[in-house]
């Protein structure tokens, strides 16, 4: 489904990458529409039209489905790597009374490391806090944390979680997410990450972090993976 090469990865949120995601998603939305709830598919289509997003239709559906299921678990929700707010809105639509914490620099990606193989550039995927806040206005209990994660989590260190969504693209950022959230996930909590099978830095962080953990990495048929906290 995904081409693991630098040319595709270096498209980096520009027109060609957006075009490829939207074109592929049109086919996937048709497939989803044949056997999933029509209202859900309609919602996800609408969100993809409204905002830039690098999640395919299947990936957006997984964010929706996992978030909806986790509303029955104790703990808050979080997303690290908000970009333009498309996946955040997807979560907002199903979170009910859950508090959602949104973390991003809102100035694009931080510098990369050697493990990222130079496939991204500093400042990629920038979208202003004001733009995302306006897009998500009207949803209750949504808290924005601007800055480099996990320093931006100051003040909520005692919070525990039922669901955390990561879309951070880089090795060090992914490792920071795992380091921070692993101990704060309640039993049965889920960490869901984009780009596991697409970006080497993301995959390396997961494999290194979980080499001595009880939990197994669940690789999904999309680019995503998930962890269920035991």
N, C-alpha and C positions, 0 to 999 in steps of 0.2 A: 504493500500500500504506500509506503513511504520510501523515497530514494535517499539512501545514506551517502550523500556526497556533499562536498563543500559548496558546489555551485548552488544547489537547492537551498542549503542552510544560509548561504550568504545573501539570499533574496531579502531576508531581514525585515519583514513587515512592510516592504514597499508594495508598489502596485502589482508586480508579478506574483508575489506570494499571496497577497489578498485575493487576486483573481483566481489563482490555483485553488485556494481553500474554498472560495465561494462556488466555483464551478464544480468541484468534486462534491461539495455539500449539497448542491441541487439534486444530484443523483441519490445521495444518501438520505436526504429528506423524503424523497419519493419512496425509498425502501422503508423508512420508518413509518411513513403515512399509511403503509399497507397493513400494519399490524400493531401499531402503538396508538395511544390515545390521541385523537385528532387535535384536541385543544392544546396538548403539550407540544406537539410538532408545530402547530401554528405559532405558539409562543416563541419557540426556539428560532423559527424562521424570522419572526419579527425582530428579535434581538439581534440576529446576525445582519439584518438589513440596517438596523439603527446605528450599530457601532462596529468599528474595526475589531476583528477577532481572528486569532490564528487557530481556534478550535474548529475542527470539522464538525459536521452535524452529529456524528456518532459520539464524538468526544464531549460535545455540549450536552447531549442526552445523558451521558454517564455522570457528568457533574450534577445535572438535575436529579437523576434517579438516586444517586448516593446521598446527596444532600437531603432529599425528601425522606429517605429511609432513616437517616441519622437524627431526625427531629425527635425520635422516640428515646434517644440516648441522653443521659445527663451531660451537660457541658456546653460551652459556647461553640460558635463556628468561626473559622478564620480563612483568609485567603492571602497568600503572599505572592505578589506579582499580579497586579490588578490591570495594568495596561489601560484600555479605554473603558473598562467596566462591564463588558459583555457577560463574562462568567459570574461576576459579582451580582449582576441583575438576575441572572438565572438562579443563583442561590437565594437572593432576596425573595423571589417569587414563591419559594417553598419553605423558607425557614420558620415561618410562623412566629412564635414569640421568642425565638432564639436571638441572642446578641451576636452580631457579625462584626469581626475585626478585620479591617482591610489594610494591608501593608504594602507600600510601594515607595520608591524614591520620587515617583511622579516626574522624574527627569531622565528616565531611560536606564539602561543597564549600567552597572558599575564596571570597572575594569575586569578583564578576563584573566584566567590563569593558564599555565601551560597545558593543563588537562582539558581545556576547552578548544585547543587546537586552532585558535584564531578564527573561529567561525562566526563570531559576533564582534561588534564594535561598541565602544563606550558610548552611551547615550541613545542606543537603539531602543525602540518601543517606548518613546516618551509620550506622555499625555498628562496634561496639567491636573492637579488636584481639584481645581475649580470646575473643570469640565466634567470630571467623574462625579464629583459631589452633586452637581446640578442634574446629571443624568439619573442619579439614584435618589433624588429628593422624593420625599413622600413615604419612603420605607423606614419603619421605626427601628431603633436600636442598632444602627449602623455607625461604627466608629472608624474614623480614618486616622492612620498612623503614618506620617510622612517621614522618610529618611531611610537610611541603610539598616536593614534588618540583621540582627535582632536588637540593635541599639534603639530602634524605633518602638520597641515593645516596653519601654520603661513605664512603670506604673501599673502594668497588668501581669506582672510575673507570677502572681498567685492564681491566675485563671486556669481552669482546666477545660478540655475540649472534647467534643463529640465528633467533629469533622474539621479537617484542614485541607485546603486545596493549594497546591504549589504550581506556579508557572513562572519559574525564575531563570531557566535556560542555562545557568552556569554551575560549574562544579562547586565553588566555594559558597555560593548562595544556596544551593541545594543542601550542602552539608550543614549550613547554618540552620536551615529549616528543620532538618532531621534532629540535629543536636538539641534544638529548642523544644520541639513539639513532642518528641518521643516520650519524655518523662511526664509531659503534661496531658497526654491523651488518656481519657478514661478507658477502662476495659470495654472492648467492643467499638472504640473510636476508630475512625478511618482517616488515613492520610492518603490523598489521591494526588498524583503528580502527572503533569503533562511532559511530553518529550523524552520519556525514559528510553524508548527504543530508537529515537531519532538523534539525540545529542549525547555524544560520548561522555561529556563532563557530568551530565545528570545521572547517567547510568553508573558511572564510576563511583559517584558519591553514595548512591543507594547500596551498591554491592560492597563497598568498604564499610559503610556504617552497620550493615546488617550481617556481616560475616560472623559475628559472635553473639547475635541476638536470637531469641526463640522464634520470633516472627519470620515468616517467609515473604519474599517479594512476590506479589501476584501480578504477573505481566498480562495485560489486557490486549485484545485484538487490535486496538487503536495504538497510538504512540504512548499511551498512558500505562502507569502501574499503580498499585495500591497496596497499603499495609493495613491489616486489621490488628489493632493492639490487643494483646492477650492479657 
